[in-house]
Amino acid sequence: MIDWQTLLVTLVMIAAAGYALRRVWLRLRSLLISRPLAAPSCGGCGSCGSTKSNPQTCGTDSAPSFISISRQ
C-alpha cells in the first residue's frame, strides 16, 4: 500500500523536475535569436540616423576617447 510519505515525495520530485525543465527551456529559448539584428551600413555607432553620412566621420560627435590607437 502507498502511504502518504511516498505520495508526498513523488509530488515533490515531479515539481522539482518540472521546475528544472522550465529553467532549461527558458535558457535554451533565450539563446535563439527571435528576429535578425538590424545593423546600419556605416558601422553601428548610432549617430547616423536616417541621413546618410560619411563613414569616416561616423560617431565623431560622441564623447572624447581617452585611448588613441593609430598606425605608424
Backbone as XML, in Angstrom:
<?xml version="1.0"?>
<chain id="A" units="angstrom">
  <residue number="1" name="MET">
    <atom name="N" x="0.836" y="-1.174" z="0.000"/>
    <atom name="CA" x="0.000" y="0.000" z="0.000"/>
    <atom name="C" x="0.893" y="1.254" z="0.000"/>
  </residue>
  <residue number="2" name="ILE">
    <atom name="N" x="0.465" y="2.281" z="-0.707"/>
    <atom name="CA" x="1.205" y="3.537" z="-0.798"/>
    <atom name="C" x="0.793" y="4.427" z="0.367"/>
  </residue>
  <residue number="3" name="ASP">
    <atom name="N" x="1.783" y="4.822" z="1.162"/>
    <atom name="CA" x="1.471" y="5.698" z="2.292"/>
    <atom name="C" x="1.609" y="7.162" z="1.881"/>
  </residue>
  <residue number="4" name="TRP">
    <atom name="N" x="1.310" y="8.069" z="2.750"/>
    <atom name="CA" x="1.271" y="9.492" z="2.425"/>
    <atom name="C" x="2.657" y="10.062" z="2.186"/>
  </residue>
  <residue number="5" name="GLN">
    <atom name="N" x="3.695" y="9.475" z="2.811"/>
    <atom name="CA" x="5.054" y="9.979" z="2.613"/>
    <atom name="C" x="5.561" y="9.685" z="1.200"/>
  </residue>
  <residue number="6" name="THR">
    <atom name="N" x="5.263" y="8.506" z="0.700"/>
    <atom name="CA" x="5.656" y="8.152" z="-0.658"/>
    <atom name="C" x="4.958" y="9.055" z="-1.664"/>
  </residue>
  <residue number="7" name="LEU">
    <atom name="N" x="3.686" y="9.317" z="-1.442"/>
    <atom name="CA" x="2.924" y="10.194" z="-2.323"/>
    <atom name="C" x="3.484" y="11.619" z="-2.281"/>
  </residue>
  <residue number="8" name="LEU">
    <atom name="N" x="3.810" y="12.094" z="-1.099"/>
    <atom name="CA" x="4.362" y="13.438" z="-0.946"/>
    <atom name="C" x="5.734" y="13.557" z="-1.624"/>
  </residue>
  <residue number="9" name="VAL">
    <atom name="N" x="6.586" y="12.562" z="-1.444"/>
    <atom name="CA" x="7.906" y="12.574" z="-2.082"/>
    <atom name="C" x="7.756" y="12.535" z="-3.606"/>
  </residue>
  <residue number="10" name="THR">
    <atom name="N" x="6.835" y="11.765" z="-4.113"/>
    <atom name="CA" x="6.588" y="11.693" z="-5.548"/>
    <atom name="C" x="6.138" y="13.046" z="-6.094"/>
  </residue>
  <residue number="11" name="LEU">
    <atom name="N" x="5.244" y="13.710" z="-5.387"/>
    <atom name="CA" x="4.786" y="15.032" z="-5.818"/>
    <atom name="C" x="5.904" y="16.064" z="-5.772"/>
  </residue>
  <residue number="12" name="VAL">
    <atom name="N" x="6.732" y="16.024" z="-4.752"/>
    <atom name="CA" x="7.857" y="16.956" z="-4.665"/>
    <atom name="C" x="8.846" y="16.698" z="-5.796"/>
  </residue>
  <residue number="13" name="MET">
    <atom name="N" x="9.127" y="15.445" z="-6.107"/>
    <atom name="CA" x="10.042" y="15.117" z="-7.199"/>
    <atom name="C" x="9.489" y="15.573" z="-8.549"/>
  </residue>
  <residue number="14" name="ILE">
    <atom name="N" x="8.191" y="15.417" z="-8.768"/>
    <atom name="CA" x="7.561" y="15.879" z="-10.010"/>
    <atom name="C" x="7.645" y="17.400" z="-10.105"/>
  </residue>
  <residue number="15" name="ALA">
    <atom name="N" x="7.415" y="18.096" z="-8.997"/>
    <atom name="CA" x="7.502" y="19.555" z="-9.000"/>
    <atom name="C" x="8.937" y="20.009" z="-9.265"/>
  </residue>
  <residue number="16" name="ALA">
    <atom name="N" x="9.918" y="19.349" z="-8.667"/>
    <atom name="CA" x="11.316" y="19.712" z="-8.880"/>
    <atom name="C" x="11.734" y="19.461" z="-10.333"/>
  </residue>
  <residue number="17" name="ALA">
    <atom name="N" x="11.294" y="18.351" z="-10.902"/>
    <atom name="CA" x="11.611" y="18.064" z="-12.299"/>
    <atom name="C" x="10.952" y="19.084" z="-13.222"/>
  </residue>
  <residue number="18" name="GLY">
    <atom name="N" x="9.736" y="19.476" z="-12.926"/>
    <atom name="CA" x="9.057" y="20.495" z="-13.714"/>
    <atom name="C" x="9.767" y="21.832" z="-13.640"/>
  </residue>
  <residue number="19" name="TYR">
    <atom name="N" x="10.237" y="22.213" z="-12.466"/>
    <atom name="CA" x="10.973" y="23.460" z="-12.282"/>
    <atom name="C" x="12.274" y="23.433" z="-13.078"/>
  </residue>
  <residue number="20" name="ALA">
    <atom name="N" x="13.000" y="22.315" z="-12.991"/>
    <atom name="CA" x="14.263" y="22.204" z="-13.712"/>
    <atom name="C" x="14.042" y="22.237" z="-15.219"/>
  </residue>
  <residue number="21" name="LEU">
    <atom name="N" x="13.032" y="21.552" z="-15.703"/>
    <atom name="CA" x="12.738" y="21.570" z="-17.133"/>
    <atom name="C" x="12.332" y="22.959" z="-17.600"/>
  </residue>
  <residue number="22" name="ARG">
    <atom name="N" x="11.593" y="23.676" z="-16.775"/>
    <atom name="CA" x="11.202" y="25.038" z="-17.139"/>
    <atom name="C" x="12.425" y="25.938" z="-17.242"/>
  </residue>
  <residue number="23" name="ARG">
    <atom name="N" x="13.364" y="25.807" z="-16.304"/>
    <atom name="CA" x="14.589" y="26.615" z="-16.342"/>
    <atom name="C" x="15.434" y="26.289" z="-17.571"/>
  </residue>
  <residue number="24" name="VAL">
    <atom name="N" x="15.526" y="25.014" z="-17.906"/>
    <atom name="CA" x="16.273" y="24.610" z="-19.096"/>
    <atom name="C" x="15.600" y="25.165" z="-20.344"/>
  </residue>
  <residue number="25" name="TRP">
    <atom name="N" x="14.280" y="25.069" z="-20.430"/>
    <atom name="CA" x="13.545" y="25.573" z="-21.582"/>
    <atom name="C" x="13.748" y="27.080" z="-21.741"/>
  </residue>
  <residue number="26" name="LEU">
    <atom name="N" x="13.670" y="27.839" z="-20.659"/>
    <atom name="CA" x="13.853" y="29.281" z="-20.743"/>
    <atom name="C" x="15.276" y="29.632" z="-21.154"/>
  </residue>
  <residue number="27" name="ARG">
    <atom name="N" x="16.256" y="28.894" z="-20.662"/>
    <atom name="CA" x="17.652" y="29.156" z="-21.018"/>
    <atom name="C" x="17.888" y="28.872" z="-22.493"/>
  </residue>
  <residue number="28" name="LEU">
    <atom name="N" x="17.371" y="27.749" z="-22.992"/>
    <atom name="CA" x="17.551" y="27.417" z="-24.398"/>
    <atom name="C" x="16.800" y="28.387" z="-25.296"/>
  </residue>
  <residue number="29" name="ARG">
    <atom name="N" x="15.628" y="28.805" z="-24.875"/>
    <atom name="CA" x="14.842" y="29.739" z="-25.674"/>
    <atom name="C" x="15.502" y="31.112" z="-25.739"/>
  </residue>
  <residue number="30" name="SER">
    <atom name="N" x="16.217" y="31.499" z="-24.694"/>
    <atom name="CA" x="16.886" y="32.796" z="-24.710"/>
    <atom name="C" x="18.080" y="32.806" z="-25.648"/>
  </residue>
  <residue number="31" name="LEU">
    <atom name="N" x="18.624" y="31.648" z="-25.975"/>
    <atom name="CA" x="19.753" y="31.580" z="-26.884"/>
    <atom name="C" x="19.344" y="31.738" z="-28.343"/>
  </residue>
  <residue number="32" name="LEU">
    <atom name="N" x="18.084" y="31.490" z="-28.647"/>
    <atom name="CA" x="17.608" y="31.630" z="-30.012"/>
    <atom name="C" x="17.373" y="33.097" z="-30.334"/>
  </residue>
  <residue number="33" name="ILE">
    <atom name="N" x="17.743" y="33.508" z="-31.536"/>
    <atom name="CA" x="17.506" y="34.882" z="-31.970"/>
    <atom name="C" x="16.099" y="34.937" z="-32.544"/>
  </residue>
  <residue number="34" name="SER">
    <atom name="N" x="15.250" y="35.765" z="-31.942"/>
    <atom name="CA" x="13.866" y="35.828" z="-32.380"/>
    <atom name="C" x="13.691" y="36.650" z="-33.642"/>
  </residue>
  <residue number="35" name="ARG">
    <atom name="N" x="14.541" y="37.634" z="-33.851"/>
    <atom name="CA" x="14.491" y="38.437" z="-35.068"/>
    <atom name="C" x="15.920" y="38.834" z="-35.422"/>
  </residue>
  <residue number="36" name="PRO">
    <atom name="N" x="16.176" y="39.030" z="-36.696"/>
    <atom name="CA" x="17.542" y="39.402" z="-37.072"/>
    <atom name="C" x="17.903" y="40.787" z="-36.550"/>
  </residue>
  <residue number="37" name="LEU">
    <atom name="N" x="19.159" y="40.935" z="-36.206"/>
    <atom name="CA" x="19.636" y="42.213" z="-35.712"/>
    <atom name="C" x="19.855" y="43.152" z="-36.883"/>
  </residue>
  <residue number="38" name="ALA">
    <atom name="N" x="19.337" y="44.361" z="-36.777"/>
    <atom name="CA" x="19.479" y="45.337" z="-37.846"/>
    <atom name="C" x="20.685" y="46.225" z="-37.558"/>
  </residue>
  <residue number="39" name="ALA">
    <atom name="N" x="21.688" y="46.146" z="-38.399"/>
    <atom name="CA" x="22.883" y="46.970" z="-38.229"/>
    <atom name="C" x="22.909" y="48.029" z="-39.324"/>
  </residue>
  <residue number="40" name="PRO">
    <atom name="N" x="23.180" y="49.270" z="-38.977"/>
    <atom name="CA" x="23.285" y="50.298" z="-40.005"/>
    <atom name="C" x="24.494" y="50.067" z="-40.897"/>
  </residue>
  <residue number="41" name="SER">
    <atom name="N" x="24.486" y="50.681" z="-42.050"/>
    <atom name="CA" x="25.535" y="50.425" z="-43.034"/>
    <atom name="C" x="26.859" y="51.089" z="-42.685"/>
  </residue>
  <residue number="42" name="CYS">
    <atom name="N" x="26.874" y="52.072" z="-41.804"/>
    <atom name="CA" x="28.126" y="52.788" z="-41.535"/>
    <atom name="C" x="28.921" y="52.176" z="-40.397"/>
  </residue>
  <residue number="43" name="GLY">
    <atom name="N" x="28.434" y="51.164" z="-39.736"/>
    <atom name="CA" x="29.218" y="50.525" z="-38.698"/>
    <atom name="C" x="28.514" y="50.414" z="-37.367"/>
  </residue>
  <residue number="44" name="GLY">
    <atom name="N" x="27.367" y="51.010" z="-37.201"/>
    <atom name="CA" x="26.591" y="50.794" z="-35.999"/>
    <atom name="C" x="26.867" y="51.713" z="-34.848"/>
  </residue>
  <residue number="45" name="CYS">
    <atom name="N" x="27.378" y="52.915" z="-35.090"/>
    <atom name="CA" x="27.652" y="53.810" z="-33.973"/>
    <atom name="C" x="26.380" y="54.471" z="-33.462"/>
  </residue>
  <residue number="46" name="GLY">
    <atom name="N" x="25.351" y="54.532" z="-34.296"/>
    <atom name="CA" x="24.083" y="55.098" z="-33.858"/>
    <atom name="C" x="23.935" y="56.584" z="-34.087"/>
  </residue>
  <residue number="47" name="SER">
    <atom name="N" x="24.965" y="57.273" z="-34.564"/>
    <atom name="CA" x="24.849" y="58.708" z="-34.763"/>
    <atom name="C" x="24.427" y="59.065" z="-36.177"/>
  </residue>
  <residue number="48" name="CYS">
    <atom name="N" x="24.299" y="58.088" z="-37.050"/>
    <atom name="CA" x="23.964" y="58.380" z="-38.437"/>
    <atom name="C" x="22.486" y="58.717" z="-38.613"/>
  </residue>
  <residue number="49" name="GLY">
    <atom name="N" x="21.616" y="58.041" z="-37.896"/>
    <atom name="CA" x="20.192" y="58.295" z="-38.029"/>
    <atom name="C" x="19.690" y="57.883" z="-39.399"/>
  </residue>
  <residue number="50" name="SER">
    <atom name="N" x="18.695" y="58.623" z="-39.909"/>
    <atom name="CA" x="18.124" y="58.281" z="-41.204"/>
    <atom name="C" x="18.867" y="58.939" z="-42.352"/>
  </residue>
  <residue number="51" name="THR">
    <atom name="N" x="19.756" y="59.878" z="-42.062"/>
    <atom name="CA" x="20.510" y="60.528" z="-43.124"/>
    <atom name="C" x="21.797" y="59.779" z="-43.377"/>
  </residue>
  <residue number="52" name="LYS">
    <atom name="N" x="22.237" y="59.803" z="-44.605"/>
    <atom name="CA" x="23.492" y="59.145" z="-44.956"/>
    <atom name="C" x="24.635" y="60.081" z="-44.621"/>
  </residue>
  <residue number="53" name="SER">
    <atom name="N" x="25.576" y="59.602" z="-43.867"/>
    <atom name="CA" x="26.731" y="60.412" z="-43.513"/>
    <atom name="C" x="27.989" y="59.728" z="-43.996"/>
  </residue>
  <residue number="54" name="ASN">
    <atom name="N" x="29.064" y="60.432" z="-43.890"/>
    <atom name="CA" x="30.358" y="59.903" z="-44.283"/>
    <atom name="C" x="30.805" y="58.876" z="-43.251"/>
  </residue>
  <residue number="55" name="PRO">
    <atom name="N" x="31.119" y="57.634" z="-43.653"/>
    <atom name="CA" x="31.518" y="56.616" z="-42.667"/>
    <atom name="C" x="32.764" y="56.992" z="-41.881"/>
  </residue>
  <residue number="56" name="GLN">
    <atom name="N" x="33.647" y="57.836" z="-42.429"/>
    <atom name="CA" x="34.842" y="58.216" z="-41.707"/>
    <atom name="C" x="34.521" y="59.164" z="-40.558"/>
  </residue>
  <residue number="57" name="THR">
    <atom name="N" x="33.437" y="59.907" z="-40.642"/>
    <atom name="CA" x="33.075" y="60.844" z="-39.585"/>
    <atom name="C" x="31.980" y="60.296" z="-38.688"/>
  </residue>
  <residue number="58" name="CYS">
    <atom name="N" x="31.617" y="59.055" z="-38.882"/>
    <atom name="CA" x="30.537" y="58.450" z="-38.099"/>
    <atom name="C" x="30.955" y="58.355" z="-36.641"/>
  </residue>
  <residue number="59" name="GLY">
    <atom name="N" x="30.213" y="59.008" z="-35.767"/>
    <atom name="CA" x="30.476" y="58.934" z="-34.345"/>
    <atom name="C" x="31.445" y="59.967" z="-33.832"/>
  </residue>
  <residue number="60" name="THR">
    <atom name="N" x="31.789" y="60.977" z="-34.619"/>
    <atom name="CA" x="32.745" y="61.968" z="-34.142"/>
    <atom name="C" x="32.135" y="62.923" z="-33.135"/>
  </residue>
  <residue number="61" name="ASP">
    <atom name="N" x="30.803" y="62.966" z="-33.047"/>
    <atom name="CA" x="30.163" y="63.854" z="-32.090"/>
    <atom name="C" x="29.944" y="63.177" z="-30.741"/>
  </residue>
  <residue number="62" name="SER">
    <atom name="N" x="30.514" y="61.996" z="-30.550"/>
    <atom name="CA" x="30.341" y="61.280" z="-29.291"/>
    <atom name="C" x="31.349" y="61.795" z="-28.258"/>
  </residue>
  <residue number="63" name="ALA">
    <atom name="N" x="31.382" y="61.179" z="-27.122"/>
    <atom name="CA" x="32.269" y="61.579" z="-26.034"/>
    <atom name="C" x="33.725" y="61.409" z="-26.453"/>
  </residue>
  <residue number="64" name="PRO">
    <atom name="N" x="34.608" y="62.219" z="-25.927"/>
    <atom name="CA" x="36.022" y="62.104" z="-26.308"/>
    <atom name="C" x="36.610" y="60.772" z="-25.863"/>
  </residue>
  <residue number="65" name="SER">
    <atom name="N" x="37.502" y="60.262" z="-26.664"/>
    <atom name="CA" x="38.144" y="58.992" z="-26.376"/>
    <atom name="C" x="39.417" y="59.233" z="-25.578"/>
  </residue>
  <residue number="66" name="PHE">
    <atom name="N" x="39.658" y="58.430" z="-24.585"/>
    <atom name="CA" x="40.855" y="58.555" z="-23.771"/>
    <atom name="C" x="41.993" y="57.709" z="-24.314"/>
  </residue>
  <residue number="67" name="ILE">
    <atom name="N" x="41.674" y="56.777" z="-25.196"/>
    <atom name="CA" x="42.680" y="55.916" z="-25.782"/>
    <atom name="C" x="42.729" y="56.204" z="-27.275"/>
  </residue>
  <residue number="68" name="SER">
    <atom name="N" x="43.886" y="56.541" z="-27.780"/>
    <atom name="CA" x="44.058" y="56.816" z="-29.205"/>
    <atom name="C" x="44.896" y="55.710" z="-29.810"/>
  </residue>
  <residue number="69" name="ILE">
    <atom name="N" x="44.330" y="55.011" z="-30.775"/>
    <atom name="CA" x="45.033" y="53.932" z="-31.453"/>
    <atom name="C" x="45.287" y="54.377" z="-32.881"/>
  </residue>
  <residue number="70" name="SER">
    <atom name="N" x="46.528" y="54.426" z="-33.284"/>
    <atom name="CA" x="46.861" y="54.842" z="-34.640"/>
    <atom name="C" x="47.953" y="53.939" z="-35.183"/>
  </residue>
  <residue number="71" name="ARG">
    <atom name="N" x="47.987" y="53.855" z="-36.510"/>
    <atom name="CA" x="49.017" y="53.071" z="-37.174"/>
    <atom name="C" x="50.152" y="53.994" z="-37.562"/>
  </residue>
  <residue number="72" name="GLN">
    <atom name="N" x="51.363" y="53.538" z="-37.386"/>
    <atom name="CA" x="52.508" y="54.380" z="-37.735"/>
    <atom name="C" x="53.255" y="53.824" z="-38.906"/>
  </residue>
</chain>
